[in-house]
Amino acid sequence: MNYRRIHINVIAIMVIGLLCHFNNSWSQTSNRFFKESDPMRFGVYYYPEQWPEEDWEKDISKIASLGFDFTHFGEFAWSKMEPEEGKYDYSWLDKAIALAARNNLKIILCTPTATPPVWLTNKYPEILMVNAKGTTIQHGARQQGSWSSVKYREYIQKIVEQLAKRYANNPTVLGWQIDNEPSHYSLGYDYNASAQSNYKTWLKKKYGSIDTLNAVWGNAFWSHTYNNFDQIRIPNQNEIIQKPITNALLDFKRFTADELADFIHFQQKILRQYISPNQWITTNITEERASVDPQRMGFLDVLSYTKYMVAGTSMGIGKLGFRIGSPTSIGYGNDFIRPITGNVGVMELQPGQVNWGKYNPQPLPGAIRLWMYDIWSGGNKFLCTYRFRQPLSGIEQYHGGIINTDGNSLSRGGREFVDAMNEIKAIEKLHPVNKGTPAKVGLLYSVDSRWETDNQPQTEEWSYISHHLKYYKVLNELGVSVDVIDENVEFSKYSTLVVTAFQLTDKSLIERWKQYAEQGGQLVITCRTAQKDREAHLWKGKLSSPIYDLIGATDMYFDHLPPTYEGLISYKEKNFTWNNWADILTPNTLTEVWASYADQFYKGKAAVLHKKTGVGSVTYIGPDTDSGDLEKAVLKEVFQQAKIPFIELPEGVIVRDYRGLKIGLNYSSSELTLPLKTKSSIISGQQNIKPAGVLIWK
């Protein structure tokens, strides 16, 4: 089974484990929906239920005339589809879909489960999620339903079946989206009575007996011992005097991710029972949310993500960065989501200013075009923008659309989006085969290790995702292609495997890493790796002792510094600074010391180790720095010694190989010059790339 595992050594795996079967099989068969010669399809959200019916023909005709390939209906329309219990009305949706067909537009049709209607929530308040303070989340927003509620699923089944039966063979329906950005947003987790009950059931299936759970959780500590599963509650910081039991919290996060995956799979099975085999199924996730594990959703035909680049969440690079966004955000979305099913799409991209950010700046002119080329060159199957018309009422009044509030004229961002869309379509006609360069580096992501180190960071300076993304950023700056993968992927396809803070592991995985290196792979391992087993127990032995033979060490301990202090590391006669985390290493006699600590009481002790093993190598990077400069220098040395090609790019510049072209993207605030080979032929743009500029050459 290729499942994201509830736990490696559980005796009984709950039904969600059945999803594992699909991770490989669906990632292969789902490619029947997307051929290499297919162009990327462009779409835009439209809400017929939110506009007067007399506007629909004009709006949908406009969508088609601008060059869009599809539009997107239904994800928030449950109360329109079922205004009263058991009384379904699809006449309005029939008309809207017929208008799309008349204008040669396809439709992505959504299950409306993100917004249960008020008649349902009033009649059955038990379907509503409960927050950590015990407050039942009321009708009036979205995502207020509990994934665990049997009653909620009962009504979901009814409406999804109605939709699936009605539009199963409608040729205008290109694909189906389940729910919308399924997560609990800022609330994070659900403490509803059904969730409490399902968590206990999940634990029973995992552990079998309460004695086993007590042993794994270490419940003898502070008299936490349970007599039976019914005594257990979801760990909740608001209900206890100190931090929750580490293993209980880790298991709850695993349970929540499984519960969401099962919620999506539940709807997917209903749809697949009725719909045409030519219609694909997706959901759109926000990949950065810690409570969601996209790698559990490999049963879908294609997985898509949403991306809002300018919403006060990233300062980007330089004085213009807040108007352009992070240079790695879209790339990471591509490279993280694509390997899960073999296909990736972007379901939401802002076409201008948004309304919900910390602050909501205007994107820099050119930024929307930059994002679109970033998405396109990442091999996405489709790109949909949110939304067509800026609403005149509701909570998103200030969220820009392709069309202004007059309902006719293109917004500034809308014009940029449409122009870039048609540019990309023209390029695709000249370069029709959408092959990219296979990834050279596998960047190993561990959601268990993320949850575990978030639970026990040991220092306020630690962040698993920041540590992980720093290595992604460094690899981008070295111009190498990356797949973000889980441990079930075959490692041998990558020349380099970077293992970031893989705190929870076992000896079989360590043996796979060893075999990978012996057979010629370049293995790079970072701090905190293998400190604990899969049960989040420290090893009975030295810290991280199971990897000592692999990395060439005989001992290890770690240190942190206060946020205002900086320690020094010496590498190749240059000093680098750190204060987040430092593994202090003792090498064996066969291991090279590449970098050492240059101060503190352990001055002279090893910080970075390197050893040859078989026909490959293993490098262990003990510190976590803020800048990433040390990590970059070490990776460069690994590539140079292994003769793996790389190019050192200016900060903020991304270069991709796609459709036989080179695509350069400038996310920095400065005009930069890319060194092109003498025989290079520029297809679009200039060699001096302005901020938010794009250069395409061959």
C-alpha positions as CSV (number, residue, x, y, z in Angstrom):
1,M,0.0,0.0,0.0
2,N,1.2,3.5,-0.8
3,Y,-0.7,5.4,1.8
4,R,0.5,8.4,3.7
5,R,0.1,6.2,6.8
6,I,-1.7,6.8,10.0
7,H,1.3,5.2,11.6
8,I,3.9,2.7,10.3
9,N,3.5,0.1,13.0
10,V,-0.2,0.1,13.7
11,I,-1.9,-3.2,13.8
12,A,-5.2,-2.1,12.2
13,I,-5.5,0.7,9.7
14,M,-8.8,2.4,9.5
15,V,-10.8,2.6,6.3
16,I,-9.0,5.7,5.2
17,G,-6.1,3.4,4.6
18,L,-7.9,2.1,1.6
19,L,-7.1,5.4,-0.1
20,C,-3.4,4.2,-0.3
21,H,-4.3,1.9,-3.2
22,F,-5.1,4.9,-5.4
23,N,-2.0,7.0,-4.8
24,N,-0.1,5.2,-7.5
25,S,-2.9,3.7,-9.6
26,W,-4.8,7.0,-10.0
27,S,-1.7,9.0,-10.6
28,Q,-1.1,6.8,-13.6
29,T,-4.6,6.4,-15.0
30,S,-5.6,10.0,-14.4
31,N,-3.1,11.1,-17.1
32,R,-5.8,9.9,-19.6
33,F,-7.5,13.3,-18.9
34,F,-4.4,15.4,-19.8
35,K,-2.2,14.7,-22.8
36,E,1.3,16.2,-23.3
37,S,0.0,18.0,-26.4
38,D,-2.8,19.6,-24.6
39,P,-2.6,23.4,-24.0
40,M,-3.1,24.7,-20.5
41,R,-6.8,25.6,-20.2
42,F,-7.8,29.0,-18.7
43,G,-11.0,29.6,-16.7
44,V,-12.7,32.1,-14.5
45,Y,-15.2,31.8,-11.6
46,Y,-18.7,33.0,-12.3
47,Y,-21.7,32.9,-9.9
48,P,-25.0,32.9,-11.8
49,E,-26.9,32.6,-8.5
50,Q,-25.3,36.0,-7.4
51,W,-26.3,38.0,-10.5
52,P,-29.7,38.8,-12.1
53,E,-30.6,36.2,-14.7
54,E,-30.8,39.0,-17.4
55,D,-27.1,39.5,-16.9
56,W,-26.1,35.9,-17.5
57,E,-26.1,35.9,-21.3
58,K,-24.0,39.1,-21.5
59,D,-21.5,37.9,-18.9
60,I,-21.0,34.4,-20.2
61,S,-20.7,35.6,-23.8
62,K,-18.1,38.1,-22.5
63,I,-16.1,35.3,-20.8
64,A,-16.0,33.4,-24.1
65,S,-15.1,36.4,-26.2
66,L,-12.1,37.3,-23.9
67,G,-10.6,33.9,-24.7
68,F,-11.4,31.8,-21.6
69,D,-11.9,28.0,-22.1
70,F,-14.1,27.3,-19.1
71,T,-15.9,28.8,-16.2
72,H,-16.6,27.5,-12.7
73,F,-20.1,27.1,-11.1
74,G,-21.7,26.0,-7.9
75,E,-19.4,25.7,-4.9
76,F,-21.4,28.2,-2.8
77,A,-24.8,27.5,-4.2
78,W,-26.4,24.9,-1.9
79,S,-29.2,27.1,-0.8
80,K,-30.0,27.8,-4.5
81,M,-29.9,24.2,-5.4
82,E,-31.9,23.0,-2.4
83,P,-33.8,26.0,-1.1
84,E,-35.8,23.8,1.3
85,E,-35.1,20.3,2.5
86,G,-35.7,17.8,-0.3
87,K,-36.9,20.5,-2.8
88,Y,-34.2,20.7,-5.5
89,D,-34.1,23.4,-8.1
90,Y,-31.6,23.0,-10.9
91,S,-33.5,25.0,-13.5
92,W,-31.3,28.0,-13.0
93,L,-28.1,25.9,-13.3
94,D,-29.5,24.2,-16.4
95,K,-29.9,27.6,-18.1
96,A,-26.4,28.8,-17.1
97,I,-24.7,25.6,-18.3
98,A,-26.7,25.8,-21.6
99,L,-25.5,29.4,-22.0
100,A,-21.9,28.2,-21.5
101,A,-22.4,25.4,-24.1
102,R,-23.8,27.9,-26.6
103,N,-20.6,30.0,-26.1
104,N,-18.3,26.9,-26.5
105,L,-17.3,27.2,-22.8
106,K,-16.7,24.1,-20.6
107,I,-17.7,24.0,-16.9
108,I,-16.0,22.9,-13.8
109,L,-19.0,22.0,-11.6
110,C,-18.6,21.9,-7.8
111,T,-20.2,20.1,-4.9
112,P,-21.6,22.9,-2.7
113,T,-20.6,21.4,0.6
114,A,-18.5,24.4,1.8
115,T,-21.7,26.3,2.5
116,P,-24.5,24.3,4.1
117,P,-27.9,26.1,4.0
118,V,-29.5,27.7,7.0
119,W,-32.4,25.3,7.0
120,L,-30.0,22.5,7.5
121,T,-27.8,24.0,10.2
122,N,-30.9,25.2,12.1
123,K,-32.6,21.8,12.0
124,Y,-29.4,19.9,12.8
125,P,-27.0,22.1,14.7
126,E,-24.9,18.9,15.4
127,I,-23.5,19.2,11.9
128,L,-21.7,22.4,12.9
129,M,-18.0,22.4,13.9
130,V,-17.0,23.5,17.4
131,N,-13.9,25.6,18.1
132,A,-11.3,25.1,20.8
133,K,-13.3,27.3,23.2
134,G,-16.4,25.2,22.9
135,T,-18.3,27.6,20.7
136,T,-20.5,26.1,18.0
137,I,-19.7,27.9,14.7
138,Q,-23.0,29.4,13.4
139,H,-24.4,30.0,9.9
140,G,-23.1,33.1,8.2
141,A,-19.8,32.3,6.6
142,R,-18.4,29.0,5.1
143,Q,-16.7,25.8,6.1
144,Q,-18.7,25.6,9.3
145,G,-19.7,22.0,8.7
146,S,-18.0,19.2,10.7
147,W,-16.4,16.6,8.4
148,S,-17.1,14.0,11.1
149,S,-20.9,14.5,11.3
150,V,-22.9,11.6,10.1
151,K,-25.9,13.8,9.6
152,Y,-23.9,16.3,7.5
153,R,-22.7,13.5,5.3
154,E,-26.2,12.2,4.9
155,Y,-27.3,15.5,3.4
156,I,-24.1,15.8,1.4
157,Q,-24.8,12.4,-0.2
158,K,-28.2,13.5,-1.3
159,I,-27.2,16.7,-3.0
160,V,-24.0,15.3,-4.6
161,E,-26.0,12.3,-6.0
162,Q,-28.6,14.8,-7.4
163,L,-25.9,16.8,-9.1
164,A,-24.0,13.8,-10.3
165,K,-27.0,12.1,-11.8
166,R,-28.2,15.3,-13.5
167,Y,-24.9,16.3,-15.2
168,A,-23.2,12.9,-15.4
169,N,-23.2,12.9,-19.2
170,N,-23.4,16.6,-19.9
171,P,-20.5,17.2,-22.4
172,T,-20.2,20.8,-21.2
173,V,-19.0,19.6,-17.8
174,L,-15.3,19.2,-18.1
175,G,-14.6,18.2,-14.5
176,W,-15.8,18.3,-10.9
177,Q,-14.5,20.1,-7.9
178,I,-15.2,18.7,-4.4
179,D,-16.0,21.4,-1.8
180,N,-13.9,24.6,-1.8
181,E,-10.5,25.0,-0.1
182,P,-11.4,22.2,2.3
183,S,-9.9,23.2,5.7
184,H,-11.2,25.0,8.8
185,Y,-9.3,28.2,7.9
186,S,-8.0,30.1,11.0
187,L,-9.9,27.8,13.4
188,G,-7.7,24.9,12.3
189,Y,-9.4,22.0,14.1
190,D,-12.9,20.7,15.0
191,Y,-14.0,19.7,18.5
192,N,-17.5,18.8,17.6
193,A,-19.1,15.8,19.5
194,S,-18.8,13.7,16.3
195,A,-15.2,14.6,15.9
196,Q,-14.6,13.6,19.6
197,S,-16.3,10.3,18.9
198,N,-14.5,9.6,15.7
199,Y,-11.2,10.4,17.3
200,K,-11.8,7.7,19.9
201,T,-12.8,5.3,17.1
202,W,-9.6,6.2,15.2
203,L,-7.5,5.5,18.3
204,K,-9.2,2.2,18.9
205,K,-8.5,1.0,15.4
206,K,-4.9,2.2,15.6
207,Y,-3.9,0.9,19.0
208,G,-6.3,-2.0,19.6
209,S,-6.1,-1.8,23.4
210,I,-6.0,1.0,25.9
211,D,-2.8,-0.5,27.4
212,T,-1.0,-0.1,24.1
213,L,-2.2,3.5,23.8
214,N,-1.0,4.3,27.4
215,A,2.4,2.8,26.6
216,V,2.8,4.7,23.3
217,W,1.6,8.0,24.7
218,G,3.7,7.6,27.8
219,N,0.7,8.1,30.1
220,A,2.5,7.0,33.2
221,F,4.0,10.4,33.2
222,W,2.0,12.8,35.4
223,S,-0.7,10.1,36.0
224,H,-2.2,10.5,32.5
225,T,-3.2,6.8,32.3
226,Y,-6.6,6.0,30.9
227,N,-8.8,3.0,31.8
228,N,-10.7,3.0,28.5
229,F,-11.0,4.9,25.3
230,D,-14.2,6.6,26.3
231,Q,-12.3,8.7,28.8
232,I,-10.2,10.3,26.1
233,R,-11.0,13.8,24.8
234,I,-9.4,15.6,21.9
235,P,-6.3,17.4,23.3
236,N,-7.2,21.1,23.8
237,Q,-4.9,23.7,25.2
238,N,-8.0,25.7,26.4
239,E,-9.0,22.8,28.7
240,I,-5.8,21.9,30.4
241,I,-3.2,23.8,32.5
242,Q,-0.1,23.0,30.5
243,K,0.7,21.7,27.0
244,P,-1.3,18.6,25.8
245,I,0.3,15.2,25.8
246,T,2.6,15.2,22.8
247,N,1.5,11.9,21.3
248,A,-2.2,12.7,21.8
249,L,-1.8,16.0,19.9
250,L,0.2,14.3,17.2
251,D,-2.4,11.6,16.8
252,F,-5.2,14.2,16.7
253,K,-3.4,16.0,13.8
254,R,-3.1,12.7,12.0
255,F,-6.7,12.0,12.7
256,T,-7.8,15.4,11.4
257,A,-5.9,15.0,8.1
258,D,-7.4,11.5,7.7
259,E,-10.8,12.8,8.4
260,L,-10.5,15.5,5.7
261,A,-9.1,13.0,3.2
262,D,-12.0,10.7,4.0
263,F,-14.5,13.6,3.6
264,I,-13.1,14.3,0.1
265,H,-13.0,10.6,-0.8
266,F,-16.6,10.1,0.4
267,Q,-17.7,12.6,-2.2
268,Q,-15.4,11.4,-4.8
269,K,-16.9,7.9,-4.6
270,I,-20.4,9.3,-5.0
271,L,-19.4,11.3,-8.1
272,R,-17.5,8.4,-9.7
273,Q,-20.5,6.1,-9.3
274,Y,-22.5,8.3,-11.7
275,I,-20.4,10.7,-13.8
276,S,-18.9,10.1,-17.1
277,P,-15.4,8.5,-17.1
278,N,-14.4,11.4,-19.3
279,Q,-15.0,13.9,-16.4
280,W,-12.2,14.3,-13.9
281,I,-12.4,15.1,-10.2
282,T,-10.4,17.5,-8.1
283,T,-10.4,19.6,-5.0
284,N,-8.6,22.8,-4.5
285,I,-6.4,23.0,-1.4
286,T,-4.2,25.6,0.2
287,E,-1.0,23.6,0.5
288,E,0.5,25.6,3.3
289,R,-2.2,24.9,5.9
290,A,-0.7,22.6,8.6
291,S,-4.1,20.9,9.3
292,V,-4.4,19.7,5.7
293,D,-2.2,17.0,4.2
294,P,-2.5,17.0,0.4
295,Q,-0.4,13.9,0.1
296,R,-3.3,11.9,1.6
297,M,-5.4,12.9,-1.5
298,G,-3.7,10.9,-4.2
299,F,-7.0,9.2,-5.1
300,L,-8.1,12.3,-7.0
301,D,-7.6,12.6,-10.8
302,V,-5.9,15.9,-10.4
303,L,-5.1,18.0,-7.3
304,S,-5.3,21.8,-7.6
305,Y,-4.3,24.6,-5.3
306,T,-5.3,28.2,-4.7
307,K,-2.8,31.0,-4.7
308,Y,-3.1,34.6,-3.6
309,M,0.3,36.3,-4.0
310,V,-0.3,39.8,-2.8
311,A,-2.4,39.9,0.4
312,G,-0.1,41.3,3.0
313,T,1.3,37.8,3.8
314,S,4.7,38.1,2.1
315,M,7.0,41.1,1.8
316,G,8.8,39.4,-1.2
317,I,12.2,40.8,-2.1
318,G,13.1,44.4,-1.9
319,K,10.9,47.5,-1.8
320,L,8.5,46.2,-4.5
321,G,8.3,42.7,-3.1
322,F,5.0,43.3,-1.3
323,R,3.4,44.0,-4.7
324,I,5.0,40.9,-6.4
325,G,5.0,38.2,-3.8
326,S,7.4,35.4,-2.8
327,P,9.5,34.0,-5.7
328,T,9.0,30.4,-4.4
329,S,5.3,30.4,-3.6
330,I,3.9,29.3,-6.9
331,G,6.8,27.1,-7.7
332,Y,6.4,25.3,-4.4
333,G,2.7,24.8,-5.1
334,N,3.6,23.3,-8.5
335,D,6.4,21.1,-7.2
336,F,4.6,19.9,-4.1
337,I,1.2,19.2,-5.6
338,R,2.2,17.7,-9.0
339,P,3.9,14.5,-7.7
340,I,0.9,13.5,-5.7
341,T,-1.4,12.6,-8.7
342,G,1.0,13.4,-11.6
343,N,-1.2,16.4,-12.5
344,V,-1.6,19.8,-11.0
345,G,-3.8,22.8,-11.7
346,V,-4.4,26.2,-10.1
347,M,-8.0,26.8,-9.3
348,E,-7.8,30.3,-7.9
349,L,-5.4,33.1,-8.8
350,Q,-6.2,36.7,-7.9
351,P,-6.7,39.0,-10.9
352,G,-6.0,42.1,-8.9
353,Q,-6.5,43.5,-5.4
354,V,-8.1,41.3,-2.7
355,N,-10.1,42.3,0.4
356,W,-9.2,39.9,3.1
357,G,-5.5,40.3,3.7
358,K,-3.5,42.0,6.5
359,Y,-3.4,44.8,4.0
360,N,-4.5,44.7,0.4
361,P,-2.0,46.4,-2.0
362,Q,-2.4,46.7,-5.7
363,P,-0.2,44.2,-7.5
364,L,2.7,45.7,-9.4
365,P,1.9,46.2,-13.1
366,G,3.2,43.0,-14.7
367,A,2.9,40.9,-11.5
368,I,-0.2,39.0,-12.7
369,R,1.4,38.2,-16.0
370,L,4.5,37.0,-14.1
371,W,2.4,34.7,-11.9
372,M,0.7,33.3,-14.9
373,Y,3.9,32.4,-16.7
374,D,5.2,30.9,-13.4
375,I,2.1,28.7,-13.3
376,W,2.3,27.8,-17.0
377,S,6.0,26.9,-16.9
378,G,5.4,24.7,-13.9
379,G,3.4,22.3,-16.1
380,N,-0.1,23.1,-14.8
381,K,-3.0,21.6,-16.6
382,F,-5.3,24.5,-16.0
383,L,-5.4,28.0,-14.5
384,C,-8.6,29.5,-13.2
385,T,-8.8,33.1,-11.9
386,Y,-11.1,34.2,-9.0
387,R,-13.3,36.0,-10.1
388,F,-15.1,37.3,-13.2
389,R,-17.2,40.2,-11.8
390,Q,-16.4,42.2,-8.7
391,P,-19.4,41.8,-6.4
392,L,-21.6,44.7,-5.4
393,S,-22.6,43.2,-2.1
394,G,-21.4,40.6,0.4
395,I,-18.2,40.2,2.3
396,E,-16.0,40.3,-0.9
397,Q,-17.1,43.7,-2.3
398,Y,-13.5,44.9,-2.5
399,H,-12.2,41.7,-4.1
400,G,-11.2,42.7,-7.7
401,G,-12.4,40.7,-10.7
402,I,-11.7,40.5,-14.4
403,I,-14.6,42.9,-14.8
404,N,-15.1,46.2,-12.9
405,T,-18.2,47.0,-10.9
406,D,-19.9,48.5,-14.0
407,G,-20.2,44.9,-15.2
408,N,-18.7,45.7,-18.6
409,S,-15.1,47.1,-18.6
410,L,-12.0,45.2,-17.9
411,S,-10.2,46.0,-14.6
412,R,-6.5,46.9,-14.8
413,G,-5.7,43.4,-13.5
414,G,-8.3,41.9,-15.8
415,R,-6.7,43.4,-18.9
416,E,-3.3,42.1,-17.8
417,F,-4.7,38.6,-17.2
418,V,-6.5,38.5,-20.6
419,D,-3.5,39.8,-22.5
420,A,-1.1,37.3,-20.8
421,M,-3.6,34.4,-21.4
422,N,-3.6,35.1,-25.1
423,E,0.2,35.5,-25.2
424,I,0.6,32.1,-23.6
425,K,-1.9,30.5,-26.0
426,A,0.1,31.9,-28.9
427,I,3.3,30.5,-27.6
428,E,1.7,27.1,-27.1
429,K,0.7,26.9,-30.7
430,L,4.3,27.3,-31.7
431,H,5.6,24.9,-29.0
432,P,2.8,22.3,-28.7
433,V,4.5,19.6,-26.6
434,N,4.4,20.5,-23.0
435,K,7.3,18.5,-21.6
436,G,9.3,19.9,-18.9
437,T,12.7,18.9,-17.6
438,P,12.6,15.9,-15.1
439,A,13.4,17.0,-11.6
440,K,17.0,16.5,-10.5
441,V,16.3,16.9,-6.8
442,G,13.8,15.2,-4.5
443,L,13.0,17.4,-1.5
444,L,11.5,15.1,1.1
445,Y,8.6,16.5,3.1
446,S,7.3,14.8,6.3
447,V,4.0,16.0,7.6
448,D,4.4,13.9,10.7
449,S,7.7,15.6,11.4
450,R,6.1,19.0,10.8
451,W,3.3,18.3,13.3
452,E,5.7,16.8,15.8
453,T,8.3,19.7,15.7
454,D,5.4,22.2,15.7
455,N,4.2,20.5,18.9
456,Q,7.7,20.5,20.5
457,P,9.7,23.2,18.7
458,Q,12.2,23.5,21.7
459,T,12.9,27.1,20.6
460,E,10.6,29.9,19.4
461,E,13.0,30.3,16.5
462,W,12.1,26.9,15.0
463,S,9.6,26.4,12.2
464,Y,9.6,23.2,10.2
465,I,7.9,24.8,7.2
466,S,10.3,27.7,7.2
467,H,13.3,25.3,7.4
468,H,11.9,23.2,4.6
469,L,11.0,26.1,2.3
470,K,14.5,27.6,2.8
471,Y,16.0,24.5,1.1
472,Y,13.4,24.8,-1.6
473,K,14.4,28.5,-2.1
474,V,18.1,27.6,-2.2
475,L,17.6,24.9,-4.8
476,N,15.6,27.4,-6.9
477,E,18.5,29.9,-6.6
478,L,20.8,27.1,-7.9
479,G,18.6,26.6,-10.9
480,V,17.8,22.9,-10.3
481,S,14.4,21.4,-10.8
482,V,12.7,20.0,-7.8
483,D,9.9,17.5,-6.8
484,V,8.6,17.8,-3.3
485,I,7.9,14.2,-2.4
486,D,6.9,11.9,0.5
487,E,8.9,8.9,1.6
488,N,6.9,6.4,-0.6
489,V,8.4,7.8,-3.8
490,E,11.2,5.9,-5.5
491,F,14.3,7.9,-4.6
492,S,16.6,6.6,-7.4
493,K,15.0,8.8,-10.0
494,Y,16.7,11.8,-8.4
495,S,20.4,12.7,-8.6
496,T,20.1,14.4,-5.2
497,L,17.7,13.7,-2.2
498,V,17.4,16.5,0.4
499,V,15.8,15.2,3.7
500,T,14.7,18.2,5.8
501,A,14.3,17.8,9.6
502,F,12.8,14.3,9.2
503,Q,12.4,13.9,13.0
504,L,10.1,10.8,13.0
505,T,11.6,7.9,11.2
506,D,12.4,4.2,11.5
507,K,15.3,2.0,10.6
508,S,13.8,0.7,7.4
509,L,13.6,4.2,5.9
510,I,17.2,5.0,7.1
511,E,18.2,1.8,5.3
512,R,16.5,3.1,2.1
513,W,18.5,6.3,2.4
514,K,21.7,4.3,2.8
515,Q,20.9,2.2,-0.3
516,Y,20.1,5.4,-2.3
517,A,23.5,6.9,-1.5
518,E,25.4,3.6,-2.0
519,Q,23.9,3.3,-5.5
520,G,25.1,6.7,-6.6
521,G,22.7,9.2,-5.1
522,Q,23.8,12.4,-3.3
523,L,22.0,12.4,0.0
524,V,21.7,15.6,2.0
525,I,20.2,15.4,5.5
526,T,19.4,18.4,7.8
527,C,19.1,18.9,11.5
528,R,16.6,17.2,13.8
529,T,16.4,14.1,11.5
530,A,15.8,10.8,13.2
531,Q,15.7,12.1,16.7
532,K,12.6,10.0,17.4
533,D,10.9,6.8,16.2
534,R,7.5,6.8,14.5
535,E,5.8,6.8,17.9
536,A,7.6,10.1,18.7
537,H,9.7,8.4,21.3
538,L,13.4,9.2,21.7
539,W,15.6,6.3,20.9
540,K,17.0,4.2,23.7
541,G,20.5,5.3,23.0
542,K,22.3,8.4,21.9
543,L,20.4,11.3,20.3
544,S,19.6,10.3,16.6
545,S,21.8,7.3,17.0
546,P,20.2,5.2,14.2
547,I,21.7,7.6,11.6
548,Y,25.2,7.7,13.0
549,D,26.5,5.0,10.6
550,L,24.8,6.7,7.7
551,I,26.2,10.2,8.3
552,G,29.5,9.1,9.7
553,A,29.1,10.4,13.3
554,T,29.7,8.9,16.8
555,D,27.9,11.5,18.9
556,M,25.5,14.5,18.6
557,Y,23.8,17.1,20.8
558,F,22.0,20.3,19.9
559,D,22.0,24.0,21.0
560,H,19.9,27.1,20.5
561,L,20.7,30.8,21.0
562,P,18.4,33.7,22.0
563,P,16.9,35.6,19.1
564,T,19.3,38.5,19.7
565,Y,22.4,36.4,19.6
566,E,24.3,35.0,16.7
567,G,26.8,32.1,16.6
568,L,29.5,31.7,14.1
569,I,30.2,28.7,11.7
570,S,33.4,28.5,9.7
571,Y,33.2,27.0,6.2
572,K,36.0,27.4,3.6
573,E,37.5,30.3,5.5
574,K,34.3,32.2,5.6
575,N,32.0,32.8,8.6
576,F,28.3,32.2,8.6
577,T,25.8,33.1,11.4
578,W,23.1,31.0,13.1
579,N,20.8,31.2,16.1
580,N,17.9,28.9,15.4
581,W,19.2,25.4,15.8
582,A,22.6,23.7,15.8
583,D,23.4,20.0,15.9
584,I,26.9,19.7,17.3
585,L,28.5,16.6,15.7
586,T,31.4,14.3,16.5
587,P,32.6,12.6,13.3
588,N,34.2,9.1,12.9
589,T,37.6,8.7,11.3
590,L,36.2,8.2,7.8
591,T,34.1,11.3,7.7
592,E,35.1,14.8,6.3
593,V,34.3,17.8,8.4
594,W,33.2,20.5,6.0
595,A,32.2,23.2,8.5
596,S,32.8,23.8,12.2
597,Y,31.5,26.1,14.9
598,A,33.7,29.1,15.4
599,D,32.6,30.2,18.8
600,Q,30.6,29.0,21.9
601,F,32.0,26.5,24.3
602,Y,32.1,23.9,21.5
603,K,34.3,25.9,19.2
604,G,36.0,23.7,16.7
605,K,33.3,21.0,16.8
606,A,31.8,19.8,13.5
607,A,28.7,21.5,12.0
608,V,28.6,19.9,8.6
609,L,29.7,16.3,7.8
610,H,30.4,14.7,4.4
611,K,31.2,11.1,3.6
612,K,31.5,8.9,0.5
613,T,29.4,5.8,0.6
614,G,29.3,3.3,-2.2
615,V,29.3,5.4,-5.4
616,G,27.3,8.2,-3.8
617,S,27.7,10.5,-0.8
618,V,26.0,11.6,2.4
619,T,26.1,15.2,3.7
620,Y,24.7,16.2,7.1
621,I,24.0,19.9,7.7
622,G,23.7,20.4,11.5
623,P,22.7,24.1,11.7
624,D,19.6,26.0,10.7
625,T,20.5,29.5,9.6
626,D,18.2,32.5,8.9
627,S,19.8,33.5,5.6
628,G,20.3,30.0,4.1
629,D,23.8,31.1,2.9
630,L,25.6,28.3,4.6
631,E,23.0,25.7,3.3
632,K,23.5,27.1,-0.2
633,A,27.2,26.9,-0.1
634,V,27.1,23.3,1.1
635,L,24.6,22.3,-1.6
636,K,26.8,24.0,-4.3
637,E,29.8,21.9,-3.1
638,V,27.7,18.7,-3.2
639,F,26.7,19.4,-6.8
640,Q,30.2,20.4,-7.8
641,Q,31.7,17.2,-6.4
642,A,29.0,15.0,-8.0
643,K,29.3,17.0,-11.3
644,I,25.6,17.9,-11.2
645,P,25.0,21.0,-13.3
646,F,23.6,24.1,-11.7
647,I,23.5,27.8,-12.3
648,E,23.7,30.4,-9.6
649,L,20.8,32.8,-10.2
650,P,20.3,36.3,-8.6
651,E,17.9,36.3,-5.6
652,G,14.3,36.4,-6.8
653,V,15.0,35.0,-10.3
654,I,13.5,31.7,-11.4
655,V,14.5,29.9,-14.6
656,R,12.6,27.0,-15.9
657,D,12.8,24.6,-18.9
658,Y,9.4,24.0,-20.5
659,R,8.2,23.1,-24.0
660,G,11.8,23.3,-25.2
661,L,12.1,26.9,-24.0
662,K,13.8,28.7,-21.2
663,I,11.5,30.9,-19.0
664,G,13.1,33.5,-16.8
665,L,10.9,35.1,-14.1
666,N,12.0,38.2,-12.1
667,Y,10.5,38.4,-8.6
668,S,13.0,40.9,-7.4
669,S,12.7,44.7,-7.1
670,S,15.7,45.3,-9.4
671,E,16.3,45.1,-13.1
672,L,18.5,42.1,-13.6
673,T,20.5,40.7,-16.6
674,L,20.5,37.0,-17.3
675,P,23.6,35.7,-19.0
676,L,22.4,34.0,-22.2
677,K,24.5,31.7,-24.4
678,T,25.7,33.2,-27.7
679,K,23.3,31.2,-29.8
680,S,20.3,32.0,-27.7
681,S,17.2,33.3,-29.5
682,I,14.9,35.5,-27.5
683,I,11.2,34.6,-28.0
684,S,9.7,37.3,-25.7
685,G,11.0,39.9,-23.4
686,Q,14.5,41.5,-23.0
687,Q,17.7,40.2,-21.6
688,N,17.5,42.9,-18.9
689,I,14.5,41.8,-17.0
690,K,12.6,44.4,-15.1
691,P,10.8,43.7,-11.8
692,A,7.9,41.3,-12.5
693,G,9.3,40.8,-16.0
694,V,9.4,37.6,-18.0
695,L,12.1,36.5,-20.5
696,I,11.6,33.6,-22.8
697,W,14.4,32.3,-25.0
698,K,15.5,29.2,-26.9
